[in-house]
Each structure stands twice: as C-alpha cells, then as structure tokens.
Amino acid sequence: MEDIKKFIKENFYRIKENIEKACQKAGIDSGKIKILGASKKQSVEKIKIVYELGIKLFGENYVQEAEKKIKELKDFSIEWHFIGRLQTNKVKKALKLFSLIETLDRIELAKTIQKYAKKLDLVVPVFIEVNIGEELTKAGILPDKLEEFIQEVKNFDRIKIKGLMCLPPYKENPEEARPYFIKMRNLFEKLKPYMNEDFTELSMGTTNDYVVAIEEGATIIRIGEALFGKRE
C-alpha cells in the first residue's frame, strides 16, 4: 500500500506542476482549475489516497460501479459527477448518487431527468456534452445543433445547465487536439451571454491532453490513469 501511496503522490505532484506551467503560459489563476479524478475501475483505497491529497471531485462512468463506491465512501465529503453515457433506465438511480451529470446529450435523456427530478424534488445540474470532433462513434450534440438543443433543454425547469463538456478525437500529439479545444471555448463564450450566471464550467482535457485544454480555457480536467495508475 505504501508503494501505491508513493506512486499516486508522485503522479499528483507532477500533474499539479503541469497545471501550474499551463496556467502561467495562459495567464490564468491555477486555483481555478479543478481536477476531477476519473475513478472508473479504480479501487476505493486509491480514491481515498487521492482524496487525502486534496482532490474532492471524482467522476464515474457506470451507475452500478459508482453505487458501491459511493456507499463505501459516504463519510468522505466527495462531489461525484457522472461522466459516462447515461442510459435512461439508470437515470433515477444516478440522480440519487451524483451531484452533476456531465453528459446530457439528447432530449430523451433530458425528459427522463426532468421526470425523475420532479418526483425526487431535485434541480439537477448538468453539462451538455458536445461531439466536438463530429465523430460517428461518439455521443454528444453536434456543434451546429448546440444552440437549438440548449433552447429545448431550457424548457425543463428541473435541469440547470452549468457548462459544456467534450472528449475530442484522440491524438497521440496533444497539440493536434488544440483546434478542438479552441472551438469548444468559442462555443462556450458565444453561449455565455444567453445563459444564467451558473453557466461557468468547461470540462475538457484528459490524461493525454489536459495541458493544452487548460491553455485553451478548461475549468475542469478529467484525469484517470495519469493519477491513479492502471485500472483494475
């Protein structure tokens, strides 16, 4: 266990250093960047180690897997985000477990969230997932359909749009992801004047490309294996 602790600690400080450099380069305050520990297939023990290093935000991809972990970690003041593709039949459970859904990507899902949020007397914070690379294999709203989609979602009084999220096409060289992050930031800035003051978050950048994402305006970066090590 001590080895794992040491390994995760080294990862954490390396990531913090990279964030600091990216923020200096972009002229932004590094204190405004949130690290989300993408803890899919990572153990509760590893999550505890990461938590003790100061990360309080974690994201899970599967409702069933998350349910067990959230139960085990109920005494820790963790903010849990859902970051996978949410099936409508898992919505009711997800709303009880997560404080934010990062992957709202279709009206059918919005309707289901609205329905259960009403029953549970909740207002559900969400990010809209954007398919920024317009990839056929990926979920998300296409950039040219985003404004229209947001107008529809605004009709649901139990959903609060707090930001945008994307997963650009994977590039070995993170510099090649930069145009997608720039496009995301431009979409975000264009929408901002028409949204309420809660619309503040841009969740983009993962293990491979988070430095570039920060330079282009990310407020939340989702870090998995670079922090925790290999999945179990």
Buried (B, 14 or more C-beta within 10 A) or exposed (E): EEEBBEBBBEBBEEBBEBBEBBBEEBEBEBEEBBBBBBBBBBBBEBBEBBBEBEBBBBBBBBBEBBBEBBEEBEEBEBEBBBBBBBEBEBBBBBBEBBEBBBBBBBBEBBBBBBBBBEEEEBEBBBBBBBBBBEEEEBBBBEBEEBEEBBEEBBEBEBBBBBBBBBBBEEBEEBEBBBEBBBBBBEBBEEBEEEBEEEBEBBBBBBBBBBBBBBBBBBBBBBBBBBBBBEEE
